[in-house]
Amino acid sequence: MAAPAQVERSVSYNEHTSRRPPPELPSLLLHGRIIYIGMPFVPAVTELVIAELMYLQWMDPREPVYLYINSTGTTRDADETRSRSFYSL
């Protein structure tokens, strides 16, 4: 049977915790030139994606941009052109 001091030491997670906060995931993805779309194509989402694409083009036009789309499309049929515009990229 383990001694009480050994049990306390194995339960303590302070040895493995980071001393700084974790990175913000959207900023980390953008820094890696990755754009992830996981929401319906509403105007706010499409404007953000276009702004991110323009920013990455300005930073380095020769580097590739990785675009991952996990979206159902739009919330209305009238906005179907927005989802098709991303398909044409």
ZIKA-V222096 format. One record per residue. RES is the residue in one small letter. SS is DSSP state (~ for helix, > for strand, _ for the rest). PHI is phi as a letter, one per 20 degrees, with the letter a starting at -180 (NA if undefined). OMEGA is omega in whole degrees, 0 to 359 (none if undefined). Layout:
((RES	SS	PHI	OMEGA) (RES	SS	PHI	OMEGA))
This chain:
((m	_	NA	182) (a	_	f	177) (a	_	f	181) (p	~	g	180) (a	~	f	179) (q	~	f	179) (v	~	f	179) (e	~	f	182) (r	~	f	181) (s	~	f	179) (v	~	e	182) (s	_	f	181) (y	_	d	183) (n	_	f	181) (e	_	f	187) (h	_	d	180) (t	_	e	179) (s	_	f	180) (r	_	e	178) (r	_	c	182) (p	_	f	179) (p	_	f	181) (p	_	f	177) (e	_	f	188) (l	~	f	179) (p	~	f	178) (s	~	f	179) (l	~	f	177) (l	~	f	181) (l	~	f	177) (h	~	f	176) (g	_	e	179) (r	_	m	179) (i	>	d	175) (i	>	d	181) (y	>	d	178) (i	>	d	181) (g	_	c	182) (m	_	c	174) (p	_	f	182) (f	_	f	173) (v	_	e	184) (p	~	g	181) (a	~	f	180) (v	~	f	181) (t	~	f	178) (e	~	f	179) (l	~	f	180) (v	~	f	178) (i	~	f	178) (a	~	f	178) (e	~	f	178) (l	~	f	179) (m	~	f	178) (y	~	f	180) (l	~	f	176) (q	~	f	180) (w	~	f	181) (m	~	f	180) (d	_	b	184) (p	_	f	183) (r	_	e	181) (e	_	f	179) (p	_	f	175) (v	_	d	181) (y	>	d	184) (l	>	d	178) (y	>	d	182) (i	>	d	174) (n	_	c	187) (s	_	c	177) (t	_	e	182) (g	_	o	181) (t	_	d	177) (t	_	e	178) (r	_	c	179) (d	~	f	182) (a	~	f	181) (d	~	e	183) (e	~	f	180) (t	~	f	178) (r	~	f	181) (s	~	f	178) (r	~	f	179) (s	~	f	175) (f	~	f	179) (y	~	f	182) (s	_	f	177) (l	_	f	none))
